[in-house]
């Protein structure tokens, strides 16, 4: 799935099912120099068991366009914009390495 975030295409893998923002949403965030593909098995499981799945490619990674962002804070802001564009009101995050820092920062910026 492609979304336009700040004028650039942002890619999200949806686990092999169409994304449905009405379902509980699981957001998977990769580490530095990775992409959504590190979450293939986990995202397919969640998508086929009642969850909307967004495994993001952060800017400058994988299929997302634009330059890599310089800070975890910038990545959290980008992620919040992506969730808005996808129509997600509430989500839980799964992060690996740098992605875990992005998840924590995103929660701190938007605890609701």
C-alpha positions in Angstrom: 0.0 0.0 0.0 1.3 3.5 -0.9 0.4 6.6 1.0 1.6 10.1 0.2 3.4 11.6 3.3 5.0 15.0 3.0 5.0 14.8 -0.8 6.7 11.4 -1.0 5.4 7.9 -1.5 5.5 5.8 1.7 5.2 2.0 1.4 3.4 -0.2 3.9 3.1 -3.9 3.7 -0.3 -5.1 4.8 0.4 -8.8 5.5 -1.3 -10.0 2.3 -4.7 -8.6 3.1 -6.3 -5.3 2.2 -5.8 -2.8 5.0 -8.9 -2.0 7.1 -8.5 0.9 9.5 -11.7 -0.3 11.4 -9.8 -3.4 12.7 -7.3 -3.2 15.6 -4.1 -1.9 13.9 -0.7 -3.4 14.4 2.2 -1.2 13.1 5.6 -2.9 12.5 8.7 -0.6 12.4 12.0 -1.9 11.1 15.5 -1.1 12.3 18.2 0.9 10.6 19.1 -0.3 7.1 16.2 -2.7 7.0 12.7 -2.5 5.5 9.2 -4.1 6.0 10.5 -7.5 4.9 12.0 -8.3 8.3 8.3 -8.6 9.5 6.9 -10.8 6.7 5.9 -13.8 8.8 4.6 -11.8 11.8 2.6 -9.4 9.6 1.0 -12.3 7.6 0.0 -13.9 10.9 -1.6 -10.8 12.3 -3.3 -9.8 9.0 -4.9 -13.3 8.8 -6.0 -13.2 12.5 -8.2 -10.1 12.7 -5.8 -7.2 12.6 -5.1 -4.4 10.2 -1.4 -4.4 9.5 1.0 -1.7 8.5 4.6 -2.7 8.2 6.2 0.5 7.2 9.3 1.3 5.1 10.7 4.4 6.7 11.8 7.2 4.3 15.0 6.3 2.6 14.4 2.6 3.2 12.9 -0.1 1.1 10.1 1.1 -1.2 9.5 4.4 0.5 10.7 7.5 -1.3 12.4 10.6 0.2 15.6 11.0 2.1 16.2 9.1 5.3 15.2 11.1 8.3 17.9 12.3 10.6 16.3 11.6 14.0 14.0 9.3 15.9 11.8 12.3 16.7 11.5 13.1 12.9 10.6 9.4 12.3 7.9 9.5 15.0 6.4 12.6 13.4 6.5 10.9 10.0 4.8 7.8 11.5 2.0 9.9 13.0 1.4 11.5 9.6 1.3 8.1 8.0 -1.3 6.9 10.5 -3.4 9.9 9.8 -3.2 9.3 6.1 -4.2 5.7 6.6 -7.2 6.7 8.8 -5.9 5.0 11.9 -7.2 6.3 15.1 -5.6 3.9 17.5 -2.7 1.4 17.0 -0.1 -0.7 18.8 3.5 -0.7 17.7 6.1 -3.5 17.3 9.6 -2.2 16.7 13.0 -3.8 16.1 16.2 -2.0 17.1 15.9 1.6 15.9 12.2 0.9 15.2 11.6 0.3 18.9 12.9 3.8 19.6 10.5 5.2 16.9 7.7 3.2 18.5 8.4 4.7 22.0 8.8 8.2 20.7 5.6 7.9 18.7 3.7 6.8 21.9 5.2 9.7 23.8 4.1 12.2 21.2 0.6 10.8 20.9 -0.3 8.7 23.9 -4.0 8.6 23.1 
